[in-house]
Amino acid sequence: MCHDYVEKLCKRATSAREQLLTGTPIPNSSLSPATIQSALPPTAVLASTPTPSPRPISDLPSPTPKPNLTPVGQYSIYVNDVFGYQLKVPAEATITEGGVESFPSNELPAGMTDDEYENQLRAKYPGKLCTGVRYKLSMVLISAPPNQYARYAPCGTTGIGDFEVITRTEMITIEGQPYTAKGWEVKGPDESLAHHYEFFRVTLTDGAEIEYGSWPEETATFADYQKIKGRMLQIVTSYMKLK
C-alpha cells in the first residue's frame, strides 16, 4: 500500500517493478526534449476500451544544472559521477537526469515521516538515479543499481493502450560482455512512432538497468526510426564503468 504523500509516484514505481518482475510488458517511455531536466517518464493508463490511443509525452520537468559532458569531435562523453559510469553520445543528443521521487511503503523506517526519509534518500543518492539520452527518434534510459525496478525514481516504460505486442530479443555487447536484451514491438493502427514502436531492456552485471528504443514522435514512422537505430545502439554499447 502506498503512503498518501507519495501515492501517485509510488504506484507508478510499483507498476514498473511488477511488470519487470513478471516479464509482462506495459510499454510507454518518454524523455523530455529539454537539454537537461529531471527524467520523469509518464504514467500511461491502460485503455478500458479496444480503441488504441497514442503514447503520451510527459509535461516538461523543471530545468536542472547542465550534465557532465566533455566534447570529443562529433561526440560528447557524458559522465555520471554519482554512480560511476560514462557514455559516448552524439553531440546533438540531449541528456536528462532524475533523482529520488518516491520509495516503497514497506521501506519507511520506524519513527520517520515520509518527508524525513525522502530527504535522507536524497542525501544518500544525490540525483542521477535515472539518466536519459534522447537522440533524434530514439531514447536510452539508464537506471543506476540502487534504482532497480524504479525503486526510487521513475525510469522506463509503464503503460500502453490496446495495441498488439510482439516479443523481441537482440544481442548487444557492453564492456566486452554479451547480453540478450528482451524487447517488445508494439503495433497500433498506423506506422507513426506514436502507434508503432519498440523498446528493449537489459540488466548489466553491475546491477544497472538499461532501456532503449524509439521516441514517440507522431510525425515520424517506425521505418524512420530504424534508419537511426544503429547510432542509438552505439550509445547503449558505449556504457563503461569508471575505474
C-alpha positions as CSV (number, residue, x, y, z in Angstrom):
1,M,0.0,0.0,0.0
2,C,1.4,3.5,-0.9
3,H,1.6,6.4,1.5
4,D,-0.8,9.3,0.7
5,Y,2.1,11.7,0.3
6,V,3.7,9.7,-2.5
7,E,0.7,7.6,-3.6
8,K,0.8,8.6,-7.3
9,L,4.6,8.2,-7.7
10,C,4.7,5.1,-5.6
11,K,2.0,3.4,-7.7
12,R,4.0,4.3,-10.8
13,A,7.2,2.8,-9.5
14,T,5.3,-0.3,-8.1
15,S,3.7,-0.8,-11.5
16,A,7.1,-0.7,-13.2
17,R,8.6,-3.1,-10.7
18,E,5.8,-5.6,-11.1
19,Q,6.0,-5.6,-14.9
20,L,9.7,-6.2,-14.8
21,L,9.4,-9.0,-12.3
22,T,6.6,-10.8,-14.1
23,G,8.0,-10.1,-17.6
24,T,4.7,-8.7,-18.8
25,P,5.3,-5.5,-20.8
26,I,3.2,-2.4,-20.3
27,P,5.2,-0.1,-22.7
28,N,5.4,3.7,-22.9
29,S,8.6,5.5,-22.1
30,S,9.4,9.1,-22.8
31,L,12.1,11.7,-22.1
32,S,11.6,15.5,-22.0
33,P,13.2,17.3,-25.0
34,A,14.9,19.9,-22.9
35,T,18.6,19.9,-22.8
36,I,18.9,18.8,-19.2
37,Q,15.9,18.1,-17.0
38,S,14.7,15.7,-14.3
39,A,13.9,12.4,-16.0
40,L,10.2,11.8,-15.4
41,P,8.8,9.2,-17.9
42,P,5.0,9.4,-17.8
43,T,2.5,7.0,-16.3
44,A,0.1,5.8,-19.0
45,V,-3.3,4.4,-18.2
46,L,-4.3,1.0,-19.6
47,A,-7.1,1.5,-22.2
48,S,-10.5,0.5,-20.9
49,T,-11.9,0.1,-24.4
50,P,-10.4,-1.5,-27.5
51,T,-9.8,1.9,-29.1
52,P,-6.0,2.5,-29.4
53,S,-4.5,5.7,-28.1
54,P,-1.2,7.3,-28.9
55,R,1.8,7.2,-26.5
56,P,1.6,10.3,-24.2
57,I,4.5,12.6,-23.6
58,S,5.2,13.9,-20.1
59,D,5.0,17.6,-19.1
60,L,8.4,19.3,-19.1
61,P,10.1,18.9,-15.7
62,S,11.9,21.9,-14.1
63,P,15.3,22.5,-15.5
64,T,18.4,21.4,-13.5
65,P,22.1,22.2,-14.0
66,K,23.9,21.1,-17.1
67,P,25.1,17.5,-17.2
68,N,28.8,16.5,-17.1
69,L,29.6,16.5,-20.8
70,T,33.0,16.7,-22.5
71,P,33.0,17.4,-26.3
72,V,35.2,15.0,-28.3
73,G,34.8,15.7,-32.0
74,Q,31.3,14.9,-33.2
75,Y,30.5,13.2,-29.9
76,S,30.4,14.1,-26.2
77,I,31.4,12.0,-23.2
78,Y,28.7,12.0,-20.5
79,V,29.9,11.1,-17.0
80,N,27.6,10.1,-14.2
81,D,29.9,11.0,-11.3
82,V,27.5,9.8,-8.6
83,F,27.2,6.2,-9.8
84,G,30.5,6.0,-11.7
85,Y,29.8,5.3,-15.4
86,Q,30.2,7.1,-18.7
87,L,28.5,7.1,-22.1
88,K,29.6,8.3,-25.6
89,V,26.7,10.3,-27.1
90,P,26.3,12.3,-30.3
91,A,26.8,16.0,-29.9
92,E,23.2,16.7,-30.8
93,A,21.8,14.3,-28.1
94,T,20.1,15.7,-25.1
95,I,20.5,14.4,-21.5
96,T,18.1,14.2,-18.6
97,E,18.8,13.3,-15.0
98,G,16.4,12.3,-12.3
99,G,16.7,11.7,-8.6
100,V,14.6,10.3,-5.7
101,E,10.9,10.8,-6.2
102,S,9.3,8.1,-4.0
103,F,10.1,4.9,-2.1
104,P,8.3,1.6,-1.3
105,S,5.9,2.0,1.6
106,N,7.4,-1.0,3.4
107,E,10.8,0.6,3.4
108,L,9.9,3.6,5.7
109,P,12.0,3.3,8.9
110,A,10.1,3.3,12.2
111,G,9.8,6.7,13.7
112,M,10.4,8.6,10.5
113,T,8.0,10.6,8.4
114,D,7.8,10.3,4.6
115,D,9.5,13.7,4.2
116,E,12.3,12.8,6.6
117,Y,13.1,9.5,4.9
118,E,12.8,11.0,1.4
119,N,15.3,13.7,2.4
120,Q,17.6,11.0,3.8
121,L,17.4,9.1,0.5
122,R,18.1,12.3,-1.5
123,A,21.2,12.9,0.6
124,K,22.3,9.3,0.1
125,Y,21.5,9.3,-3.7
126,P,22.1,13.0,-4.8
127,G,20.3,12.8,-8.2
128,K,21.3,11.0,-11.3
129,L,19.5,7.7,-10.4
130,C,17.9,7.8,-13.8
131,T,19.9,9.2,-16.8
132,G,18.1,9.6,-20.1
133,V,19.6,10.3,-23.5
134,R,17.3,11.4,-26.4
135,Y,18.9,11.1,-29.8
136,K,16.6,12.1,-32.8
137,L,13.9,9.4,-32.9
138,S,15.4,7.2,-30.1
139,M,15.9,7.3,-26.4
140,V,18.1,5.5,-23.9
141,L,17.4,5.3,-20.1
142,I,19.9,4.1,-17.6
143,S,18.7,3.3,-14.1
144,A,21.6,3.1,-11.5
145,P,21.9,-0.1,-9.4
146,P,20.1,1.3,-6.3
147,N,17.1,2.2,-8.5
148,Q,16.4,-1.3,-9.9
149,Y,12.7,-1.8,-10.8
150,A,12.3,2.0,-10.5
151,R,12.6,1.8,-6.7
152,Y,13.1,5.5,-6.1
153,A,12.9,7.2,-9.5
154,P,10.6,6.5,-12.4
155,C,12.9,5.3,-15.2
156,G,11.2,3.5,-18.0
157,T,8.1,2.3,-19.8
158,T,5.0,1.9,-17.7
159,G,1.9,1.9,-19.9
160,I,0.2,1.2,-23.3
161,G,-3.2,1.3,-24.9
162,D,-4.8,-1.6,-26.5
163,F,-2.1,-2.5,-29.1
164,E,-0.6,-5.7,-30.5
165,V,2.6,-6.5,-28.6
166,I,5.3,-8.8,-30.1
167,T,8.2,-10.1,-28.0
168,R,11.7,-9.5,-29.4
169,T,15.2,-10.2,-28.4
170,E,18.6,-8.9,-29.6
171,M,22.2,-9.4,-28.7
172,I,24.3,-6.5,-27.6
173,T,27.9,-6.3,-26.1
174,I,28.8,-3.9,-23.3
175,E,32.3,-3.7,-21.9
176,G,33.1,-7.0,-23.7
177,Q,30.2,-8.8,-22.1
178,P,27.4,-10.2,-24.3
179,Y,23.9,-9.7,-23.2
180,T,20.5,-10.7,-24.5
181,A,18.2,-7.7,-24.4
182,K,14.5,-8.5,-24.1
183,G,12.2,-6.2,-26.1
184,W,8.7,-5.6,-27.3
185,E,7.5,-4.2,-30.7
186,V,4.1,-2.5,-30.3
187,K,1.8,-2.1,-33.3
188,G,-1.2,0.2,-33.3
189,P,-3.4,1.5,-36.1
190,D,-0.7,3.2,-38.2
191,E,3.0,3.5,-38.8
192,S,3.7,6.7,-36.7
193,L,6.0,6.2,-33.8
194,A,3.2,7.1,-31.5
195,H,1.4,3.9,-32.6
196,H,4.2,1.6,-33.9
197,Y,7.3,1.5,-31.7
198,E,9.7,-0.7,-29.8
199,F,11.8,-0.8,-26.6
200,F,14.3,-3.2,-25.1
201,R,15.6,-3.8,-21.6
202,V,18.8,-5.3,-20.2
203,T,20.3,-5.7,-16.7
204,L,24.1,-5.4,-16.6
205,T,26.3,-7.4,-14.3
206,D,26.9,-4.3,-12.1
207,G,23.2,-4.0,-11.5
208,A,22.5,-1.1,-13.8
209,E,19.4,-1.4,-16.0
210,I,19.2,0.0,-19.5
211,E,16.1,0.6,-21.5
212,Y,16.3,1.8,-25.1
213,G,14.1,2.2,-28.1
214,S,12.1,4.6,-30.2
215,W,10.8,8.0,-29.2
216,P,7.0,8.6,-29.6
217,E,7.1,11.1,-32.5
218,E,3.8,11.3,-34.3
219,T,5.3,12.9,-37.4
220,A,7.8,10.1,-38.0
221,T,7.4,6.4,-38.8
222,F,8.8,3.2,-37.5
223,A,10.9,2.9,-40.7
224,D,12.4,6.4,-40.0
225,Y,13.5,5.2,-36.5
226,Q,15.1,2.1,-38.0
227,K,17.4,4.3,-40.0
228,I,19.0,5.8,-36.9
229,K,18.7,2.8,-34.6
230,G,22.4,1.9,-35.2
231,R,23.5,5.2,-33.7
232,M,21.3,4.6,-30.7
233,L,22.8,1.2,-30.2
234,Q,26.3,2.8,-30.2
235,I,25.1,4.9,-27.2
236,V,24.0,1.8,-25.4
237,T,27.1,-0.2,-26.0
238,S,29.4,2.7,-25.1
239,Y,28.4,2.3,-21.4
240,M,31.5,2.0,-19.3
241,K,32.1,1.8,-15.6
242,L,34.7,4.3,-14.3
243,K,37.7,2.8,-12.5
